[in-house]
Amino acid sequence: MRSFLVAVFTFLFIAGAAAAELRGTGDLGVVIERANGKLLVVEHSGNSRLAEVEGLGDLSHATVVFSRDERYAYVFGRDGGLTKVDILKGRIVKRVMQAGNSIGGAISQDGRWVAVSNYEPGGVRVFDAATLEMVADVPAEYAPGKFSKTVGLVDAPGNQFVFSLYDGDQIWLMDMADPHKPRIKRFENIGRAPYDALITPDGRYYIAGLFGEDSMALLDLWHPEQGVRKILKGYAAHEEKLPVYKMPHLEGWAMAGDEAFVPAVGQHKVLVMNAGSWQQQAAIDVHGQPIFVIARPDGRQVWVNFAYPDNDTVQVIDVESRRIIKTLKPGKAVLHMEFTPRGENVWLSVRDENRIDVYDTSTLKRVKSLQANKPSGIFFTDRAHKIGL
């Protein structure tokens, strides 16, 4: 009888310990510490730090995507490093140096392939998400012997990737039906110097910003045979040309209902477009040159941060009235913003204050601060189930 009780107690103890170690991934995320090559694992139910992961190389322009089970983060470093991190265990699973200079990446619709966008050598390389073995190398050769930096790489429905050629003035659509031999459809002469791009949340439209002209290039992925057309032509034709301190990130466009809120390159404005006709409807004057223009998940608010020297400021726009309802001063160098999945809070990285701030989006007041060493990008795991993020 005594042995039986000991066995039962032991079983219950082990089962209880195992249960205490289990947790889901739905409220997890990561924060880039760009100065020291670290990744912070965080959770937004209690707004806390859980772990630090070291050894990720140059994270000065790092971005992250997640596996479809939300357990693994794929980190794209500026030094060409691709790192797979287990965020539940807080450790690196595998790291490969796949290029000389990278600028982000994406994960395929089925979660099997991770693509990396490279400046050096120009092109896109695709890796098995499980093993990080390279399965395809796609040089961005836009003319004989001429290779372009690739930008604006996103995933698209149908296990496709889309990206732009900065030097080649092209958009490429890459079909991964045969991952070892991707099919490429090229769209040439789309406009001068595409510098970044996005895909709409429904996966239909790919839009590239053009640094070389006052317009943007739009590709309808439902009808790629129609080619690329220009939208927002001449949106800054009557404005004073201002120096561009930092290019806006188009991945952070705000899609709110039938409207898109867009950062204007080199202007102190957020442009409002109709998401059906893609015609400009309004322009909202803001504090500085906008970098990220992101919508709260319910589409009621748009939050904007700015390039230097105005990067100590964040402004909140009410979508219905298109008016600025709050100007916040979190501190020097607000680099990135990320909403919790249902939008009750937004996290801000305040790089030069070595801090992450959490704001309540109803009261617009700060509710928590977390220490971080030169934080930049903030990425929550709900991105795993969104197109283009």
Secondary structure, DSSP 8 states (H G I E B T S, - for coil): -HHHHHHHHHHHHHHHHHHHH---STTEEEEEETTTTEEEEEETTTTEEEEEE------TT-EEEE-TTS-EEEEE-TTSEEEEEETTTTEEEEEEE--SEEEEEEE-TTS-EEEEEEEETTEEEEEETTT--EEEEEE-EEETTEE--EEEEEEETTTEEEEEETTTTEEEEEE-SSTTS-EEEEEE---S-EEEEEE-TTS-EEEEEETTSS-EEEEETT-GGG-EEEESTTTTTTS-----SS---GGG-EEETTEEEEE-TTSSEEEEEETTT--EEEEEE-SS-EEEEEE-TTSSEEEEEE-TTSTT-EEEEETTTTEEEEEE---S-EEEEEE-TTSSEEEEEEGGGTEEEEEETTTTEEEEEEE-SSEEEEEEGGGGGSTT-
